Structures are given as structure tokens and as C-alpha cells.
Amino acid sequence: MSEPNTDIPKSPWLTRAFFENQKNFPREQLDPFRGEYIAWSWEGDRVVGHAPTHEELWQQLEAAGIDSERVVFDFVDPE
């Protein structure tokens, strides 16, 4: 997993690009994360973290030095 782009200005709102990128993200690339919590990059073009619990995901992001305010949290359904 790669680091999210932190060069973009802080914005309280996701851009239209996030939703477009997330919509176009290949669904089969989410298969390894089924039943897990994930963190999307702020751009919505990649998964930058995943874990079985929300707490573990937060810890993973913190350990990796990824700003939890610059990702979007989600859950991938098991089926």
C-alpha cells in the first residue's frame, strides 16, 4: 500500500474526483479486504490500509505515519 498524497491542500470536503475514482476502482481489487475495514486515499484511487477492526486500522495508519484526517474509512462487505 502506498502513502496518500499529502501535497494537496487540506479540505474539509471530498472532491468530486474522490467519488469518481472510487466508483471506477476495480471491484476485484477489493476482494482481499472482504469483511475488513479499509482506508481509501483522499483521492479515492487506492486503499492505503486495511484491518479486521476499525481500531486496528487506526493503529496501522498511525504506525505508518498516515494522517487519519487525510483518508476515508470504509468497510468491505464479506460477500
Backbone as a chain_set.jsonl record, in Angstrom:
{"seq": "MSEPNTDIPKSPWLTRAFFENQKNFPREQLDPFRGEYIAWSWEGDRVVGHAPTHEELWQQLEAAGIDSERVVFDFVDPE", "coords": {"N": [[0.841, -1.169, 0.0], [0.423, 2.218, -0.712], [1.514, 5.489, 0.307], [-0.833, 8.103, 1.006], [-1.468, 10.994, -1.03], [-0.191, 13.844, 0.255], [0.265, 16.35, -0.527], [-1.779, 17.834, -1.474], [-3.999, 20.551, -0.763], [-5.381, 20.913, 2.54], [-8.698, 20.057, 2.96], [-12.032, 20.342, 4.017], [-13.897, 18.851, 2.719], [-14.587, 16.115, 0.554], [-13.446, 15.804, -2.79], [-15.004, 15.887, -6.04], [-13.515, 14.215, -7.611], [-12.671, 12.184, -5.871], [-14.999, 10.584, -5.521], [-15.488, 9.799, -8.144], [-13.119, 8.395, -8.758], [-13.242, 6.36, -6.81], [-15.58, 5.081, -7.58], [-14.763, 4.022, -10.02], [-12.812, 2.264, -9.256], [-11.344, -0.911, -9.521], [-13.439, -3.502, -8.653], [-12.686, -6.144, -8.089], [-10.227, -5.815, -6.951], [-10.788, -5.23, -4.384], [-11.437, -7.594, -3.216], [-9.499, -9.018, -1.537], [-9.898, -7.688, 0.849], [-12.343, -8.259, 1.923], [-14.812, -8.209, 4.422], [-13.366, -6.572, 6.046], [-12.177, -3.474, 7.492], [-11.31, -0.607, 5.676], [-9.051, 1.957, 4.497], [-9.365, 4.527, 2.338], [-7.37, 6.35, -0.004], [-7.2, 9.948, -0.01], [-7.767, 10.765, -2.511], [-9.238, 8.698, -3.506], [-8.323, 6.672, -5.114], [-6.91, 4.45, -4.331], [-6.352, 1.868, -1.86], [-5.131, 2.473, 1.279], [-4.767, 1.281, 3.676], [-5.785, -1.501, 5.731], [-7.719, -3.589, 7.916], [-8.978, -6.015, 10.294], [-10.511, -4.828, 12.321], [-11.836, -1.602, 13.186], [-10.364, -0.203, 15.068], [-7.834, -1.465, 14.899], [-7.148, -0.706, 12.333], [-6.885, 2.082, 12.601], [-4.657, 2.09, 14.314], [-2.764, 0.913, 12.632], [-2.547, 2.838, 10.586], [-1.582, 4.998, 12.072], [0.903, 3.949, 12.93], [2.164, 3.795, 10.492], [2.467, 6.407, 9.924], [0.496, 7.784, 8.596], [-1.818, 10.296, 8.09], [-4.821, 10.264, 9.686], [-6.849, 11.986, 9.132], [-6.72, 12.428, 6.497], [-7.658, 10.369, 4.995], [-10.272, 8.151, 3.873], [-12.572, 6.328, 5.599], [-13.913, 3.026, 5.353], [-15.944, 0.06, 4.906], [-15.62, -3.214, 3.724], [-17.941, -5.309, 2.451], [-18.506, -8.724, 3.453], [-19.48, -10.45, 1.478]], "CA": [[0.0, 0.0, 0.0], [1.232, 3.427, -0.832], [1.119, 6.638, 1.12], [-1.72, 9.032, 0.315], [-0.89, 12.27, -1.44], [-0.418, 14.866, 1.28], [0.617, 17.639, -1.12], [-2.982, 18.593, -1.783], [-4.384, 21.371, 0.39], [-6.394, 20.334, 3.426], [-10.039, 20.486, 2.613], [-12.979, 19.611, 4.851], [-14.815, 18.1, 1.865], [-14.019, 15.305, -0.516], [-13.689, 16.366, -4.11], [-15.723, 15.051, -6.993], [-12.554, 13.218, -8.091], [-12.688, 11.033, -4.967], [-16.146, 9.731, -5.817], [-15.285, 9.238, -9.483], [-12.056, 7.386, -8.658], [-13.741, 5.229, -6.023], [-16.558, 4.382, -8.418], [-14.045, 3.327, -11.086], [-11.824, 1.349, -8.693], [-11.72, -2.296, -9.867], [-14.052, -4.194, -7.508], [-11.933, -7.358, -7.752], [-9.084, -5.44, -6.123], [-11.266, -5.15, -3.003], [-11.674, -8.956, -2.723], [-8.668, -9.401, -0.385], [-10.284, -6.924, 2.032], [-13.728, -8.585, 2.291], [-15.017, -8.347, 5.859], [-12.408, -5.728, 6.762], [-12.233, -2.027, 7.382], [-10.257, -0.091, 4.803], [-8.858, 3.41, 4.415], [-9.121, 4.991, 0.972], [-6.617, 7.593, -0.146], [-8.079, 11.116, -0.131], [-8.132, 10.86, -3.928], [-10.151, 7.6, -3.813], [-7.782, 5.824, -6.173], [-6.223, 3.274, -3.792], [-6.544, 1.523, -0.455], [-3.855, 2.738, 1.947], [-4.709, 0.492, 4.897], [-6.914, -2.402, 5.966], [-7.598, -4.378, 9.138], [-10.252, -6.625, 10.692], [-11.292, -3.928, 13.17], [-11.598, -0.174, 12.981], [-9.277, 0.186, 15.978], [-6.57, -1.943, 14.334], [-6.853, 0.121, 11.162], [-6.357, 3.349, 13.124], [-3.304, 1.831, 14.817], [-1.917, 0.681, 11.465], [-2.302, 4.125, 9.939], [-0.724, 5.779, 12.96], [2.245, 3.355, 12.882], [2.727, 4.094, 9.177], [2.608, 7.856, 9.788], [-0.541, 8.287, 7.685], [-2.761, 11.186, 8.763], [-6.169, 9.691, 9.614], [-7.764, 13.005, 8.619], [-6.495, 12.519, 5.051], [-8.139, 9.135, 4.39], [-11.713, 7.939, 4.008], [-12.8, 4.996, 6.153], [-14.977, 2.26, 4.705], [-15.99, -1.357, 5.249], [-15.882, -4.034, 2.545], [-18.855, -6.397, 2.83], [-17.912, -10.046, 3.298], [-19.935, -11.131, 0.25]], "C": [[0.886, 1.231, 0.0], [0.658, 4.538, 0.031], [0.158, 7.528, 0.338], [-0.976, 10.321, -0.03], [-1.213, 13.315, -0.384], [-0.057, 16.252, 0.763], [-0.617, 18.48, -1.435], [-3.399, 19.396, -0.556], [-5.43, 20.667, 1.249], [-7.747, 20.939, 3.078], [-11.013, 19.696, 3.481], [-13.908, 18.716, 4.032], [-14.043, 17.28, 0.855], [-14.35, 15.959, -1.849], [-14.496, 15.391, -4.961], [-14.815, 13.932, -7.501], [-12.532, 11.99, -7.181], [-13.797, 10.071, -5.368], [-16.02, 9.072, -7.192], [-14.23, 8.132, -9.437], [-12.529, 6.15, -7.901], [-14.723, 4.404, -6.848], [-15.865, 3.537, -9.486], [-12.989, 2.349, -10.576], [-12.25, -0.089, -9.007], [-12.199, -3.069, -8.633], [-13.266, -5.441, -7.107], [-10.701, -7.045, -6.902], [-9.482, -5.26, -4.655], [-11.467, -6.542, -2.396], [-10.786, -9.343, -1.54], [-9.08, -8.733, 0.929], [-11.7, -7.238, 2.501], [-13.834, -8.842, 3.792], [-14.063, -7.505, 6.691], [-12.736, -4.246, 6.593], [-11.063, -1.583, 6.514], [-10.179, 1.426, 4.929], [-8.525, 3.721, 2.961], [-8.19, 6.191, 1.019], [-7.611, 8.733, -0.31], [-8.552, 11.282, -1.566], [-9.085, 9.743, -4.35], [-9.625, 6.632, -4.852], [-7.017, 4.606, -5.665], [-6.581, 3.088, -2.318], [-5.187, 1.671, 0.221], [-3.725, 1.996, 3.275], [-5.936, -0.391, 5.003], [-6.647, -3.216, 7.218], [-8.972, -4.949, 9.494], [-11.131, -5.726, 11.565], [-10.91, -2.482, 12.872], [-10.427, 0.294, 13.839], [-7.914, -0.247, 15.422], [-6.162, -1.123, 13.112], [-6.276, 1.462, 11.596], [-4.919, 3.179, 13.595], [-2.329, 1.631, 13.659], [-1.559, 1.992, 10.774], [-1.352, 4.977, 10.774], [0.718, 5.265, 12.894], [2.948, 3.673, 11.557], [2.919, 5.596, 8.962], [1.612, 8.468, 8.816], [-1.565, 9.072, 8.499], [-4.182, 10.65, 8.583], [-7.216, 10.707, 9.155], [-7.645, 13.151, 7.105], [-6.848, 11.22, 4.34], [-9.646, 9.066, 4.586], [-11.918, 6.495, 4.457], [-14.011, 4.349, 5.513], [-14.934, 0.834, 5.229], [-16.34, -2.123, 3.982], [-16.74, -5.215, 2.996], [-18.202, -7.753, 2.574], [-18.319, -10.765, 2.006], [-19.932, -10.211, -0.927]], "O": [[1.945, 1.268, 0.626], [-0.509, 4.523, 0.423], [0.318, 7.691, -0.871], [0.015, 10.676, 0.607], [-2.38, 13.634, -0.156], [-0.069, 17.222, 1.521], [-0.516, 19.69, -1.639], [-3.173, 18.961, 0.573], [-6.262, 19.916, 0.739], [-7.901, 22.151, 2.927], [-10.833, 18.491, 3.66], [-14.634, 17.902, 4.602], [-12.991, 17.689, 0.365], [-15.398, 16.585, -2.01], [-14.637, 14.217, -4.621], [-15.284, 12.831, -7.788], [-12.391, 10.868, -7.669], [-13.556, 8.875, -5.535], [-16.406, 7.917, -7.369], [-14.425, 7.06, -10.01], [-12.248, 5.022, -8.307], [-14.695, 3.173, -6.813], [-16.337, 2.449, -9.815], [-12.339, 1.674, -11.374], [-13.406, -0.446, -8.781], [-11.44, -3.262, -7.684], [-13.184, -5.767, -5.923], [-10.19, -7.924, -6.207], [-8.619, -5.15, -3.785], [-11.65, -6.66, -1.185], [-11.29, -9.958, -0.6], [-8.659, -9.163, 2.003], [-12.215, -6.557, 3.387], [-13.045, -9.597, 4.36], [-13.959, -7.695, 7.903], [-13.461, -3.838, 5.686], [-9.962, -2.125, 6.612], [-11.108, 2.081, 5.401], [-7.529, 3.238, 2.423], [-8.218, 6.964, 1.977], [-8.752, 8.503, -0.709], [-9.606, 11.866, -1.816], [-9.68, 9.815, -5.425], [-10.392, 5.852, -5.416], [-6.526, 3.809, -6.464], [-7.039, 4.006, -1.638], [-4.205, 1.067, -0.21], [-2.684, 2.073, 3.927], [-6.99, -0.084, 4.446], [-5.497, -3.503, 7.549], [-10.0, -4.435, 9.053], [-12.355, -5.85, 11.549], [-9.821, -2.189, 12.38], [-9.599, 1.088, 13.393], [-6.951, 0.519, 15.47], [-4.977, -0.877, 12.885], [-5.289, 1.928, 11.026], [-4.064, 4.018, 13.312], [-1.2, 2.122, 13.7], [-0.402, 2.221, 10.42], [-0.432, 5.6, 10.243], [1.653, 6.062, 12.812], [4.171, 3.804, 11.51], [3.469, 6.013, 7.943], [1.852, 9.546, 8.273], [-2.11, 8.567, 9.48], [-4.689, 10.59, 7.463], [-8.342, 10.333, 8.827], [-8.393, 13.918, 6.498], [-6.401, 10.982, 3.218], [-10.22, 9.827, 5.366], [-11.492, 5.558, 3.782], [-14.994, 5.01, 5.178], [-13.99, 0.448, 5.919], [-17.247, -1.733, 3.246], [-16.314, -6.022, 3.823], [-17.448, -7.922, 1.616], [-17.569, -11.602, 1.503], [-20.285, -10.622, -2.032]]}, "num_chains": 1, "name": "protein.A"}
